[in-house]
């Protein structure tokens, strides 16, 4: 559903089926400018790690994480504060669009939730 919503915004999508595949795409496709990832990938909190790797390559990249879990996210096995915008599940198309706009404007450490 998220893929279809993103495409309806006019975005070109490259989808990864695993954290490892996403990491390879980040390393091998230099012109990527947007990363949307779930915090939890295959039972681990790999989303924030991918976001860090993506952000290190250029300072103008848009990053949005999403999760249906609690505000306290485990990062590398410990409680941590996300430094990227977090869109709480469930959300609708409008909430996704608004979260992307806010992420583009560089609002960090904010949480977006469709009420």
LOGUFI-458600 format. One record per atom (N, C-alpha, C, O, CB): residue in one letter; x, y, z. Coordinates in steps of 0.001 Angstrom, whole numbers, plus 500000, padded with zeros to 6 digits. Each point is the difference from the previous one (the first is absolute). Glycine has a CB too. Layout:
BEGIN
AXYZ ...
//
This chain:
BEGIN
X500831498811500000 X499169501189500000 X500876501254500000 X499718500944499263 X498460497799501951 X502874501281499596 X500873501171500072 X500641500250498638 X500116501146499567 X500333498415502883 X499961499385496887 X500600500136498664 X499030500698499052 X500390500920499282 X500977496993501098 X497380501661499613 X498991500601499130 X499761501466500366 X499835500846499120 X499089496900500599 X501057502548501579 X499819501377500436 X501161500869499530 X499781501108499511 X498925498090502484 X502510500320498146 X501176500754499570 X499989500230498491 X500351501082499530 X500940497955502389 X498309499957497334 X499921500141498550 X498937501027499618 X500163500727499020 X500595496891500705 X498161502444501039 X498953500985499710 X500479501428500229 X499400500946499490 X498892497353501139 X502793501864500141 X500610501315500211 X500972500353498866 X500584501084499992 X499177498597502496 X500408499400496560 X500902500240498882 X501426499574500261 X500901500375499251 X497656501483500136 X501666497369501656 X501351499554500340 X500344498713499260 X499148499128499827 X500641501951502430 X501459498808497310 X500510498753499445 X500491499157501164 X500699500499500882 X499953500596496904 X498989497639502220 X500255499133501144 X500985498898499632 X499881499367498952 X497825501126501930 X503262499291499991 X500853498819499968 X499776499320501337 X500280500578501051 X501483500459497363 X497743497763501550 X499620499304501222 X501003498904500329 X500435499250499126 X497156501255500410 X502765499418501732 X500892498943500474 X499188499005500819 X499084500383500728 X502903501200499297 X498349497161499854 X499266498958500726 X500647499642501334 X499443499219500772 X499801499897497040 X501935501455502461 X500687499715501265 X500908501170500344 X500273500859499163 X499637496645500406 X500548502515501665 X500946501032500430 X501302499894499214 X500599501017499651 X498379498973502646 X501461498795497425 X501231499798499247 X499876500544498585 X500926500628499487 X499560497349501890 X498370501782497993 X499785500517498649 X499931501520500014 X500544500648499106 X498239497247500275 X500563502680501613 X499926501454500123 X501392500596500164 X500313501029499403 X497405498772501620 X503111499557499780 X501367500479500207 X500785499999498682 X500751500933499716 X499184498197502652 X499884499828496843 X500675499932498700 X499510501110499069 X500803500616499300 X499457496898500980 X498437502745499706 X499456501068499166 X500556501355500430 X500367500819499158 X497541497835500481 X502154501581501661 X500537501258500519 X501448500190499565 X500404501103499632 X498047498745502337 X502320499083498073 X501420500083499642 X500227500126498499 X500978500614499573 X499524498044502443 X498604500765497176 X500254499895498561 X499222500961499113 X500279500092498804 X500204497584501651 X498552503038500100 X499225500947499193 X500167501379500619 X499270500352500926 X499042497860498377 X502629502566500207 X500342501273500642 X498935501085499890 X500016500937500798 X502307498490498730 X496757500487499523 X499037501071499811 X498692499818500782 X499047500748499784 X501952499558497985 X498948498733503116 X498802499853500846 X499888501232500892 X501002500474500537 X499173496978499438 X498613503064500184 X499859501187500844 X498949499851501089 X499776500932500773 X500935500397497290 X498645497516502010 X498957499775501009 X500073498562500492 X500091499062499209 X498423502682499722 X501445498099502390 X499945498671500615 X498799499962500928 X499864500825500904 X502660498880498944 X496610499324499911 X498894499725500918 X500172498560500441 X500056499087499176 X498352502600499711 X501673498120502415 X500250498662500527 X499218499776501273 X499792500924500787 X502477499087498192 X497308498777501215 X499451499611501282 X501172499934500978 X501120499667499612 X496933499025499323 X501690501622502314 X501051499890501016 X500423498548500142 X501188499692500099 X497907502319501120 X499917497100498790 X500288498580500208 X500020499279498667 X498997499968499287 X499945500111502988 X502204499342497389 X500154499211498789 X500490498615500397 X501078499855500576 X499416502212498024 X498716496927501092 X500343498611500307 X500385499818501460 X500990499336500306 X499761500378497344 X498460500881503263 X500188499764501415 X501075500821500679 X500214499853501204 X499007497936498317 X501466503077499738 X501025500854500610 X499710501450499635 X499291500276499033 X502434497859500867 X498819502769500865 X499769501425499728 X501033500515499003 X500821500859500322 X498201499456501987 X500921499143496476 X500962500354498965 X499654501305499301 X500875500611499386 X499561496980500300 X498307502857500388 X499598501235499345 X500837501201500394 X500472500721499121 X497268498359500784 X502466501167501398 X500843501128500399 X501453499872499525 X500642501007499704 X497880499259502272 X501985498533497953 X501371499788499524 X500087500333498512 X500947500655499565 X499422497545502179 X498647501354497478 X499968500339498581 X499882501509499815 X500646500577499125 X498306497196500360 X500224502859501338 X499817501446499913 X501318500733500250 X500317500962499301 X497301498771501455 X503141499819500229 X501307500614500284 X500938499863498807 X500665500960499611 X499036498536502827 X500348499303496983 X500862499767498839 X499590500897498832 X500846500569499311 X499510497054501435 X498349502489499048 X499461500815498911 X500329501475500220 X500402500693499065 X497745497638500597 X501687502145501555 X500253501407500324 X501476500357499877 X500331501134499652 X497706498818501880 X502850499104498748 X501441500263499943 X500483500309498588 X501028500654499829 X499253497851502129 X498992501034497033 X500441500182498618 X499766501415499478 X500741500466499136 X498786497135500494 X499460503083500879 X499707501372499563 X499096500650501032 X499168499332500613 X501067500040496938 X499928501925502640 X499229500677501045 X498634500483499540 X499259500577500796 X502882500101500184 X497505499101497755 X498711500460499494 X499010498866499771 X499011500173499287 X502178501716499662 X499065496975501640 X499133498846499802 X498816500035500965 X500123500400501158 X501853498265498056 X496884500904500270 X498762499967500782 X499854498604500577 X500107499002499286 X498791502779499265 X500855498163502759 X499882498710500689 X498747500016500850 X499748500944500749 X502762498742499276 X496709499251499846 X498792499824500807 X499938498554500458 X500010499077499186 X498767502758499555 X501159497979502560 X499824498663500566 X498546499839500418 X499320500981500303 X503093498943500491 X497118498843499221 X498638499734500442 X499988498788500915 X500829499098499881 X498245501895498000 X499962499009503038 X499908498894500942 X498621499957500634 X499348501030500177 X503110499131500267 X497116498653499890 X498767499803500741 X500270499706501460 X499077499703500758 X499847499472497172 X502332500905502469 X500387499667501360 X500146501236500869 X499724501117499562 X501419496870499566 X499280501810502066 X500128501033501014 X500963501113499602 X500784499856499062 X498701498417502623 X500443502842499046 X500886501136499768 X501456499626500275 X500899500502499326 X497229501059501275 X502115497579500362 X501363499597500343 X500431498903499046 X499518498870500078 X500148501746502357 X501224499714496684 X500447499078498969 X501364499466500380 X500878500751500424 X497799500467497812 X501494497492501610 X501304499400500266 X500909500239498808 X499669499645498869 X499292498599502620 X502177502356498772 X500993500242498967 X501280499301500433 X500585500336501029 X498367501898498303 X501472496802499880 X501170499195500353 X499859499369501383 X500974499916500747 X500426501569497819 X497389498073501774 X499797499291501246 X499818500870501229 X499857499473501103 X501447498770497890 X498697503081500849 X499803500862501165 X498940501043499682 X499721500281498834 X502667499358501905 X497031500925500296 X499002501044499802 X500677501206499377 X501083500401500427 X497546498775501534 X500740501397497037 X500604501150499353 X498956500984499522 X498812499683499937 X503090498892499386 X498543502603500346 X499125501017499449 X500258500060498506 X501136500169499558 X498836501160502613 X498963498532497062 X500153500102498562 X500368501427499624 X499436500958500530 X498910497176499128 X502585501997499441 X500387501330499536 X499363500310498648 X500368500976499346 X501798498825501910 X496891499378498330 X499283500186498746 X498504500017500287 X499549499406500979 X502306499460497712 X497376501808500465 X498550500022500194 X499408498594500026 X500438499112499268 X499491503111499606 X499082497594501971 X499335498710500159 X498510500168499756 X499340500794500669 X502410498446500983 X497730500019497398 X498571499971499705 X499413498772500667 X500379498869499695 X499935502350498098 X498761499015503119 X499399498888500754 X498900499331499183 X499167500670499389 X501364500498502776 X499479497504497835 X498953499207499354 X498830499844500965 X500213499999501212 X501500498761497381 X497105501114500930 X499607500088498596 X499927501452499556 X499814500903500816 X498911496950499399 X501423502361498488 X499898501346499442 X499309499902498647 X499959498943499371 X502140501828501848 X497362500363498358 X499362500041498695 X500875500765499014 X501078500478500353 X496653499398500730 X501801500233497696 X500763500643498930 X500336501449500345 X501115500456499748 X497768498039498594 X500163502224502228 X500229501404500358 X501075500133501074 X500847500890499927 X496776499622499483 X502342498602501589 X501014500039501062 X501385499693499438 X500990500610500405 X497275498695501277 X501802499747497383 X501280499676499361 X500521501212499228 X501177500345500103 X498150497223499721 X499811503065499418 X500399501177499228 X500499501115500918 X501046500596499745 X497280498792498485 X500931500891502827 X500396501049500944 X501318499674500690 X500830500886500204 X496763499646500150 X502605498205500006 X501251499592500643 X501175500163499044 X501087500407500412 X497648497973501028 X501051501302497279 X501060500185499008 X500341501482499838 X501173500359499903 X498064497560498905 X499754502932501161 X500249501439499906 X500794500502501197 X500941500779499845 X496947499482498851 X501736499297502486 X500710500428501203 X501413499451500027 X500924500698500417 X496912499412500806 X502352498646498338 X501350499429499940 X500852500777498999 X501184500235500239 X497911497485500375 X500304502674498274 X500715500782498993 X500431501354500551 X501064500509499648 X497631498331498563 X500492501732502639 X500329501293500605 X501052499866501095 X500427501000500577 X497266499780498898 X502725497992500814 X501095499786500945 X499592499971501456 X500829500241500877 X500586500835497486 X497321498634501912 X499583499898501393 X500470498662500539 X499531498949499561 X498452502542500047 X502940498543501339 X500535498781500593 X499457499806501401 X499508500931500639 X502561499301497986 X498034498530501832 X499564499621501344 X498537500330500248 X499607500332501118 X502714500027499670 X496888499548498170 X498578500252500122 X499270498700499729 X500504499118499305 X499761503305499998 X498570497476501242 X499172498842499752 X498728500448499339 X499362500959500433 X501617497829501518 X498657500520497008 X498791500336499259 X499037498841500165 X500375498839499837 X500891502605498484 X497496498875502001 X499005498940500191 X498667500481499486 X499542501092500335 X501683498011501667 X498160500071497185 X498668500313499486 X498997499747501100 X499738498851500356 X500926500563497278 X498779501642502904 X499052499868501124 X498623499655499508 X499078499850500800 X502242501782500513 
//
